Amino acid sequence: VVSRAFTGATLRVMRNKWTQHYEEHPEDLGKGSKQLVKAMKEGAWLHSQIANKAVPDQPFDEDIQGYAAGQCIGNIDRMQPAGDIVIQMVGTAAQLLGRSKARL
């Protein structure tokens, strides 16, 4: 979902309780960076702060975290085990490298 719920600017994130609240109550959004400060104070941006070592590692509420999803998230149409994805990627790479080698 594209939401202003975490940073105050549009950001593609995974839909959750936090984004749902701001979809239903856009009047609650802080203006600009005030929304980011609000998300940080209420623990909705905590995983990012931990990853960037801005705060110590600690438990956080997964149901409200702002997990940035990027543009490619729209291409995901099913869940797969990571091992299957790696095998598929290696197979594709081998095919591409094989074609490149044949051209030399």
C-alpha positions in Angstrom: 0.0 0.0 0.0 1.2 3.6 -0.6 0.8 5.4 2.7 1.8 8.6 4.5 1.3 6.8 7.9 5.0 6.4 8.7 7.1 9.2 7.2 4.5 11.8 6.4 5.5 11.4 2.7 4.2 8.7 0.4 6.0 5.4 1.0 5.1 1.9 -0.3 4.8 -0.3 2.8 3.2 -3.5 3.8 -0.4 -3.0 4.9 -1.0 -3.4 8.7 -2.9 -2.0 11.6 -1.0 1.3 11.5 -1.7 2.0 7.8 -5.3 0.8 8.2 -5.8 3.4 10.9 -4.5 6.3 8.8 -6.5 5.1 5.8 -9.6 5.3 7.9 -8.6 8.5 9.7 -6.5 10.6 7.5 -7.3 13.6 9.7 -4.9 12.0 12.3 -1.9 12.3 10.0 0.8 14.7 11.2 2.0 17.3 8.7 5.3 16.4 7.0 8.0 15.1 9.3 5.7 15.4 12.3 4.2 12.1 11.2 7.6 10.4 11.2 8.3 11.7 14.8 4.8 10.4 15.8 5.6 7.0 14.3 8.9 6.9 16.0 7.5 7.9 19.4 4.7 5.3 19.2 7.1 2.5 18.1 5.8 2.1 14.6 9.3 2.8 13.1 11.3 1.0 15.7 12.6 -1.9 13.5 14.2 0.7 11.2 15.7 2.6 14.2 17.1 -0.7 15.5 18.5 -1.7 12.1 20.3 1.7 11.8 21.6 1.3 15.4 19.8 4.5 16.4 18.3 2.7 19.4 19.3 -0.5 21.2 17.8 -3.9 20.0 14.5 -4.4 21.7 11.1 -6.2 21.2 8.6 -4.3 19.0 5.1 -4.7 17.8 5.2 -6.4 14.4 1.6 -5.4 13.7 2.4 -1.7 13.4 5.9 -1.7 11.9 6.6 0.3 8.7 8.1 -2.3 6.5 9.1 -0.5 3.3 8.1 -2.7 0.3 9.6 -0.9 -2.8 8.1 -0.9 -6.3 8.8 -4.6 -7.0 6.3 -5.8 -4.3 3.5 -5.5 -6.9 5.1 -8.3 -8.9 4.8 -10.8 -6.0 1.8 -13.1 -6.7 2.5 -16.0 -4.4 4.4 -17.1 -1.3 7.3 -19.5 -1.9 9.9 -21.1 0.4 13.2 -19.1 0.1 15.1 -22.2 -0.9 12.8 -22.6 -4.0 13.5 -19.0 -5.0 17.2 -19.5 -4.7 17.1 -22.7 -6.8 15.1 -20.8 -9.4 17.5 -17.9 -9.4 20.5 -20.2 -9.8 18.9 -22.0 -12.6 18.1 -18.8 -14.4 21.6 -17.5 -13.9 23.1 -20.8 -15.2 20.9 -20.5 -18.4 21.9 -16.9 -19.0 25.6 -17.6 -18.4 25.3 -20.6 -20.7 23.9 -18.4 -23.5 26.6 -15.8 -22.9 29.3 -18.5 -23.1 27.9 -19.8 -26.4 28.3 -16.3 -27.9 32.0 -16.0 -27.1 
